[in-house]
Structures are given as structure tokens and as C-alpha cells.
């Protein structure tokens, strides 16, 4: 080839670029297609001009540029070490490809010696400003900050940083166990609060039910008192009525007895006036004797004559009289 002559200009101070056909890195790239080249005297370095995804994780893309990358281990403000996965998307423009090759020699060198320290250093420095939990909770903000910082840092190497993405974050197991226990305790507390609210509502319902029952009993008692009062008043009125009726009956009976007595007295006075005292008395005696069936004449008479058989005849007469009465009392038989 022709002699080396730098045509990169004063602005590019990190390498030399030459015109095609000269010794060195050509300033004009070879675009896709067929080119007549003698690969025995020159080396062709392939530079992908499509977007390149680099993974700081346990997986590797098909281009294999990230085969030496692994999850980034960082340490938080509170002293915990944890791993995080990062994906970096870059783009190398065709006009900038000669500059990149002049700087680092190859795309693999760009990844291993430029991108890896820039990305790893940024996240290690950033993680020290936050606790693990803060880093986890504000990962979207950390991702935006990382995108801005890495884009500015990589642009100095004529590489475009399109986006920086934070993947899985693996916090310390001890911290996560504590956090999990705390979360479980918090959920249990919420459960207990809900149960307590349910118990309070149940107690309130029981109190309301008991109060309603008490009020119902009070109403029933008041109604019972009113009914008893009305019953007592009715009994008093009934007793007063019965007493009044008894008095009226007694007065009526006394009046009737008095009138009967007065009538009898009037009858006695009329009888005495008509028959005289002796005659009216005799009449009354005769009425009493007739009403009471009083025997005035004896059934057997014993005379005290001169004959000595008078007493014997009297005894025989009494015996015959008694025998006759006994036969009259016997029932008739056929």
C-alpha cells in the first residue's frame, strides 16, 4: 500500500485515519457488498452497524460480544452486596466505524475494555448512594439516571448508547428474609385488624340486639303494668258494683221483711179487732196444730173406773195399737 498519511484532522486525537489504499485504518469504510481486496496484505475488521444488545447477565446474544460479561455485583449504602442484570443497547454508525476501530482495534475490544468498565463502574458508584430497598423501589429512576450517564460517557468513543435497562436484581437473602417476615407480619396485622373490625361489628350487633330486647322487655313491662293497673281498676269497679248490689239486695230484703212484718202485724191487728184477743189466739193455735199434725186426742185411753181390769185393758189396747201400726208399715206382698 501507499505510505501512511494521517487525514483524521486535529479534532480526532485518539488514532490515525488514512485514505483508502494507504497503510493504516481507512477513513472510508467498506459498505456491504463485494470488494476486490488482498486479505494477505490487509485485515478486514467487521463492524455491525445494526443495534447491538449487550447483556451483563448469565445469557449471551448470538453475536457473542457479551460472552465475557456477567451480572454486576454492587454494594449498597447499608453495606449489603447484591447482583443486578443490565442490558445495554448501542449503535455504531458507518461513518464512525473507522474511528472506533482506530481507537480500540475491534468491537470486542470496545465491549471488553470500554463498555464493561464504564457500565460496571457507574452502577457500583450509584448503588453506594442508596439502600437495597431504595434501589429496588426506585429502579425506574436508577435506570433513567444510568441511561443519561452511560450515553454521555460512551459518546466520547464515537458510539451511540440507545438505552440502558436494569434487569433482575438479586438482593441478599438475609435482607429479603427479614423483609418477607416483615411483610408477612404486616399482612397478619392487617388480617388481625380486619378480624378485630369484624369482632367489633359483631359486638356492636350483639349490643344493639340486646338493647332492642331490653327495650322490647321494657315496653312489655310497661304494657303489663298498664294492663295490671287497668285490671285493678276493673276489679275495684267490679267490687264496688258487687258491694253496691249487695247493699241494694240487703236493703230490698230488709224492706221486704219489714213490709211482710207490717202486713202480718196488720193482719194480726185486723184479726184481733174482728175476733178479739182470745178468739184470734185460739184460731192461731188451731192453725199451728193443724199445720204441725199435733195429736190432741190420745190413741189409747186408760180410765180409772171401779173395775179392776182397767189397767190391763189399757195395756192390751196399746199393744194392739202398736202391732197395727207395724203391720201398716210392712210392704204389701203378692
TORVEXLO-321010 format. One line per 3 residues: their letters; for each residue z, x, y of C-alpha. Coordinates in nm, 4 decimals. Example, Ala and Ser with C-alpha at 12.3 -4.5 7.8 and 13.67 -1.06 7.14 Angstrom:
BEGIN
as = 0.7800/1.2300/-0.4500; 0.7140/1.3670/-0.1060
// end
This chain:
BEGIN
xxx = 0.0000/0.0000/0.0000; -0.0149/0.0891/0.3611; 0.2651/0.2717/0.5356
xxx = 0.5815/0.0839/0.6182; 0.5917/-0.0561/0.9700; 0.8646/-0.2977/1.0770
xxx = 0.7396/-0.6027/1.2589; 1.0580/-0.8144/1.2360; 1.1395/-0.7720/1.6022
xxx = 1.4620/-0.6949/1.7832; 1.6231/-1.0316/1.7002; 1.6275/-0.9575/1.3267
xxx = 1.8645/-0.6665/1.2787; 1.9614/-0.7065/0.9127; 1.6401/-0.5845/0.7447
xxx = 1.2780/-0.4871/0.7866; 0.9706/-0.7009/0.7554; 0.6146/-0.5751/0.7344
xxx = 0.2695/-0.7231/0.7443; 0.1017/-0.8105/0.4127; -0.0482/-0.5040/0.2475
xxx = 0.2182/-0.2684/0.3807; 0.5127/-0.1280/0.1908; 0.8235/-0.3450/0.2306
xxx = 0.9058/-0.7144/0.2430; 0.6116/-0.9054/0.3694; 0.6803/-1.1196/0.6724
xxx = 0.4403/-1.3843/0.5476; 0.5439/-1.5477/0.2176; 0.3053/-1.6327/-0.0590
xxx = 0.2922/-2.0101/-0.0865; 0.2429/-2.1896/-0.4178; -0.0921/-2.1118/-0.5748
xxx = -0.2850/-1.8230/-0.7294; -0.2826/-1.4827/-0.5582; -0.4550/-1.1518/-0.6638
xxx = -0.1543/-0.9221/-0.6979; -0.0920/-0.6000/-0.8863; 0.2556/-0.6567/-1.0229
xxx = 0.2663/-0.2972/-1.1411; 0.2992/-0.1681/-0.7876; 0.4788/-0.4670/-0.6254
xxx = 0.7565/-0.7069/-0.7133; 0.7311/-1.0780/-0.6549; 1.0630/-1.2493/-0.5758
xxx = 1.0602/-1.6247/-0.6302; 1.2434/-1.8263/-0.3689; 1.2760/-2.2044/-0.4299
xxx = 1.2052/-2.3961/-0.1128; 1.3450/-2.7218/-0.2506; 1.7093/-2.8192/-0.2151
xxx = 1.9396/-2.6099/-0.4314; 2.2657/-2.7571/-0.5645; 2.5355/-2.5027/-0.6441
xxx = 2.8428/-2.6123/-0.8414; 3.1801/-2.4438/-0.8215; 3.2761/-2.6174/-1.1437
xxx = 3.2505/-2.5909/-1.5214; 2.8936/-2.7209/-1.5224; 2.5752/-2.5315/-1.4318
xxx = 2.2450/-2.6520/-1.2909; 1.9113/-2.5818/-1.4580; 1.8214/-2.3054/-1.2101
xxx = 2.1234/-2.1029/-1.3333; 2.2003/-1.9681/-0.9856; 2.5570/-2.1048/-1.0167
xxx = 2.6281/-1.9647/-1.3616; 2.8857/-1.7234/-1.2200; 3.0640/-1.9886/-1.0144
xxx = 3.3850/-2.1582/-1.1296; 3.6375/-2.4060/-0.9848; 3.8116/-2.2702/-0.6755
xxx = 4.1842/-2.2048/-0.7125; 4.3732/-2.2620/-0.3883; 4.7382/-2.2713/-0.2832
xxx = 4.8799/-2.5465/-0.0673; 5.1239/-2.5314/0.2205; 5.4111/-2.6332/-0.0056
xxx = 5.3335/-2.3480/-0.2491; 5.1510/-2.5363/-0.5255; 4.8367/-2.3846/-0.6793
xxx = 4.5617/-2.6238/-0.7818; 4.1913/-2.6207/-0.8639; 3.9124/-2.8114/-0.6975
xxx = 3.5450/-2.8563/-0.7760; 3.2930/-2.8074/-0.4947; 2.9195/-2.8769/-0.4777
xxx = 2.7149/-2.7033/-0.2069; 2.3621/-2.8140/-0.1235; 2.1447/-2.5504/0.0502
xxx = 1.7832/-2.5181/0.1545; 1.5769/-2.2045/0.2249; 1.2737/-2.2712/0.4393
xxx = 0.9469/-2.0933/0.3523; 0.9281/-1.9074/0.6880; 1.2883/-1.7899/0.6402
xxx = 1.2433/-1.6759/0.2783; 1.1292/-1.3199/0.3737; 1.4364/-1.2771/0.5936
xxx = 1.6692/-1.3912/0.3128; 1.5089/-1.1513/0.0676; 1.5196/-0.8704/0.3252
xxx = 1.8931/-0.9347/0.3734; 2.0231/-0.9824/0.0189; 1.7329/-0.8968/-0.2113
xxx = 1.7292/-1.2210/-0.4167; 1.8515/-1.5783/-0.4274; 2.1032/-1.4864/-0.6984
xxx = 2.2469/-1.2177/-0.4699; 2.2641/-1.4798/-0.1945; 2.4740/-1.7034/-0.4169
xxx = 2.6963/-1.4318/-0.5623; 2.7532/-1.2170/-0.2533; 2.7250/-1.4626/0.0360
xxx = 2.7825/-1.8230/-0.0590; 3.0589/-1.7678/-0.3115; 3.2908/-1.5729/-0.0757
xxx = 3.2160/-1.7976/0.2213; 3.2879/-2.1235/0.0378; 3.5847/-1.9919/-0.1610
xxx = 3.7452/-1.8270/0.1418; 3.7132/-2.1382/0.3534; 3.8830/-2.3692/0.1024
xxx = 4.1613/-2.1206/0.0310; 4.2357/-2.0885/0.4015; 4.2059/-2.4627/0.4600
xxx = 4.4357/-2.5569/0.1702; 4.7199/-2.3472/0.3127; 4.7400/-2.5778/0.6133
xxx = 4.8150/-2.8904/0.4075; 5.0397/-3.0022/0.1287; 4.8838/-3.1017/-0.2004
xxx = 4.9414/-3.4698/-0.1405; 4.7986/-3.4488/0.2113; 4.4941/-3.2658/0.0812
xxx = 4.4457/-3.5343/-0.1829; 4.4920/-3.8263/0.0519; 4.2698/-3.6801/0.3287
xxx = 3.9962/-3.5291/0.1127; 3.7193/-3.7023/0.3107; 3.8362/-3.5338/0.6311
xxx = 3.8661/-3.1993/0.4498; 3.5106/-3.2456/0.3224; 3.3712/-3.3095/0.6709
xxx = 3.5506/-3.0053/0.8088; 3.4147/-2.7907/0.5242; 3.0581/-2.9107/0.5855
xxx = 3.0707/-2.8137/0.9523; 3.2292/-2.4726/0.8916; 3.0074/-2.3658/0.5995
xxx = 2.6895/-2.4849/0.7736; 2.7705/-2.2664/1.0724; 2.8615/-1.9666/0.8553
xxx = 2.5513/-1.9826/0.6326; 2.3094/-2.0358/0.9182; 2.3634/-1.6710/1.0145
xxx = 2.1889/-1.5807/0.6849; 1.8852/-1.7974/0.7652; 1.9985/-2.0544/0.5062
xxx = 2.0478/-2.4238/0.5782; 2.3663/-2.5857/0.4443; 2.2800/-2.9511/0.3997
xxx = 2.6120/-3.0824/0.2665; 2.9413/-2.9738/0.1153; 3.1012/-3.2058/-0.1394
xxx = 3.4525/-3.1908/-0.2826; 3.4603/-3.2981/-0.6468; 3.7550/-3.3233/-0.8824
xxx = 4.0913/-3.1977/-0.7611; 4.3352/-3.0873/-1.0298; 4.6841/-3.0952/-0.8785
xxx = 4.9848/-2.9317/-1.0504; 5.1140/-3.1256/-1.3493; 5.4764/-3.0942/-1.2364
xxx = 5.3929/-3.2414/-0.8969; 5.1833/-3.5171/-1.0462; 5.4579/-3.5982/-1.2939
xxx = 5.7025/-3.6287/-1.0069; 5.4514/-3.8330/-0.8121; 5.3842/-4.0522/-1.1133
xxx = 5.7557/-4.1085/-1.1691; 5.7958/-4.1903/-0.8020; 5.5059/-4.4333/-0.8198
xxx = 5.6489/-4.5918/-1.1321; 5.9883/-4.6194/-0.9634; 5.8249/-4.7750/-0.6587
xxx = 5.6377/-5.0245/-0.8735; 5.9601/-5.1030/-1.0588; 6.1335/-5.1525/-0.7266
xxx = 5.8600/-5.3934/-0.6215; 5.8949/-5.5689/-0.9547; 6.2709/-5.5940/-0.9064
xxx = 6.2182/-5.7268/-0.5561; 5.9804/-5.9900/-0.6871; 6.2273/-6.0795/-0.9610
xxx = 6.5084/-6.0923/-0.7047; 6.2991/-6.3212/-0.4874; 6.2384/-6.5410/-0.7901
xxx = 6.6119/-6.5439/-0.8681; 6.6936/-6.6241/-0.5057; 6.4442/-6.9082/-0.5089
xxx = 6.5874/-7.0321/-0.8371; 6.9414/-7.0178/-0.6959; 6.8214/-7.1956/-0.3850
xxx = 6.6668/-7.4622/-0.6048; 6.9893/-7.4926/-0.8043; 7.1915/-7.5206/-0.4828
xxx = 6.9527/-7.7787/-0.3431; 6.9651/-7.9734/-0.6701; 7.3459/-7.9557/-0.6801
xxx = 7.3655/-8.0621/-0.3156; 7.1344/-8.3540/-0.3872; 7.3502/-8.4525/-0.6856
xxx = 7.6659/-8.4277/-0.4739; 7.5091/-8.6374/-0.2023; 7.3990/-8.8895/-0.4615
xxx = 7.7522/-8.8983/-0.6050; 7.8925/-8.9390/-0.2544; 7.6565/-9.2275/-0.1902
xxx = 7.7512/-9.3793/-0.5258; 8.1214/-9.3320/-0.4458; 8.0790/-9.4868/-0.1034
xxx = 7.8928/-9.7756/-0.2588; 8.1668/-9.8038/-0.5242; 8.4326/-9.8117/-0.2524
xxx = 8.2398/-10.0764/-0.0646; 8.1934/-10.2781/-0.3825; 8.5653/-10.2436/-0.4666
xxx = 8.6533/-10.3462/-0.1120; 8.4281/-10.6492/-0.1370; 8.5712/-10.7279/-0.4822
xxx = 8.9255/-10.7004/-0.3465; 8.8368/-10.9268/-0.0571; 8.6799/-11.1696/-0.3028
xxx = 8.9932/-11.1571/-0.5218; 9.2098/-11.2182/-0.2172; 8.9982/-11.5122/-0.1144
xxx = 8.9984/-11.6402/-0.4738; 9.3785/-11.6041/-0.4942; 9.4159/-11.7741/-0.1573
xxx = 9.1912/-12.0534/-0.2811; 9.3858/-12.0907/-0.6052; 9.7163/-12.0871/-0.4172
xxx = 9.5846/-12.3449/-0.1770; 9.4610/-12.5539/-0.4705; 9.7981/-12.5210/-0.6443
xxx = 9.9763/-12.6282/-0.3283; 9.7420/-12.9191/-0.2890; 9.7899/-13.0193/-0.6545
xxx = 10.1677/-12.9912/-0.6201; 10.1584/-13.1943/-0.3027; 9.9366/-13.4517/-0.4754
xxx = 10.1570/-13.4667/-0.7840; 10.4705/-13.4919/-0.5734; 10.3089/-13.7629/-0.3686
xxx = 10.2061/-13.9427/-0.6903; 10.5572/-13.9133/-0.8353; 10.7012/-14.0297/-0.5113
xxx = 10.4683/-14.3253/-0.4994; 10.5395/-14.4072/-0.8663; 10.9107/-14.3890/-0.7972
xxx = 10.8666/-14.6009/-0.4910; 10.6665/-14.8538/-0.6960; 10.9317/-14.8596/-0.9683
xxx = 11.2019/-14.8966/-0.7074; 11.0104/-15.1821/-0.5504; 10.9716/-15.3389/-0.8971
xxx = 11.3426/-15.2960/-0.9662; 11.4305/-15.4455/-0.6332; 11.1938/-15.7358/-0.6988
xxx = 11.3407/-15.7886/-1.0488; 11.6943/-15.7785/-0.9180; 11.6003/-16.0186/-0.6439
xxx = 11.4428/-16.2550/-0.8974; 11.6849/-16.2317/-1.1948; 11.9906/-16.0919/-1.0437
xxx = 12.1568/-15.7723/-1.1376; 12.2961/-15.8925/-1.4710; 11.9777/-16.0659/-1.5776
xxx = 11.7476/-15.7791/-1.4814; 11.9735/-15.5299/-1.6604; 11.9676/-15.7414/-1.9754
xxx = 11.5889/-15.7604/-1.9558; 11.5602/-15.3848/-1.9247; 11.7888/-15.3315/-2.2231
xxx = 11.5838/-15.5699/-2.4310; 11.2655/-15.3820/-2.3379; 11.4201/-15.0479/-2.4337
xxx = 11.5461/-15.1881/-2.7672; 11.2004/-15.3218/-2.8406; 11.0211/-15.0007/-2.7446
xxx = 11.2620/-14.7769/-2.9429; 11.2866/-15.0096/-3.2506; 11.6615/-15.0161/-3.2292
xxx = 11.8225/-15.2319/-3.5064; 12.0663/-15.4731/-3.3665; 12.1479/-15.6741/-3.6891
xxx = 12.2678/-15.4723/-3.9970; 12.0764/-15.4940/-4.3250; 12.3951/-15.5438/-4.5328
xxx = 12.6940/-15.7332/-4.4056; 13.0374/-15.6994/-4.5627; 13.2706/-15.9809/-4.4809
xxx = 13.6435/-15.9689/-4.5064; 13.6926/-16.3040/-4.6837; 13.9590/-16.4176/-4.9152
xxx = 13.7635/-16.3359/-5.2264; 13.8317/-16.0021/-5.3811; 13.4682/-15.9470/-5.4605
xxx = 13.3587/-15.8959/-5.1003; 13.3711/-15.5170/-5.1023; 13.1961/-15.4937/-5.4363
xxx = 12.9250/-15.7318/-5.3246; 12.8686/-15.5226/-5.0162; 12.8244/-15.2007/-5.2138
xxx = 12.5866/-15.3687/-5.4549; 12.3838/-15.5046/-5.1668; 12.3483/-15.1589/-5.0085
xxx = 12.2377/-15.0072/-5.3401; 11.9762/-15.2766/-5.3881; 11.8529/-15.2338/-5.0329
xxx = 11.8143/-14.8556/-5.0698; 11.6349/-14.8970/-5.4021; 11.3948/-15.1406/-5.2484
xxx = 11.3101/-14.9009/-4.9663; 11.2466/-14.6190/-5.2193; 11.0016/-14.8342/-5.4111
xxx = 10.8198/-14.9259/-5.0936; 10.7708/-14.5579/-5.0118; 10.6120/-14.4779/-5.3542
xxx = 10.2301/-14.4808/-5.3517; 10.0595/-14.7560/-5.5393; 9.9097/-14.6574/-5.8770
x = 9.6454/-14.8299/-6.0750
// end
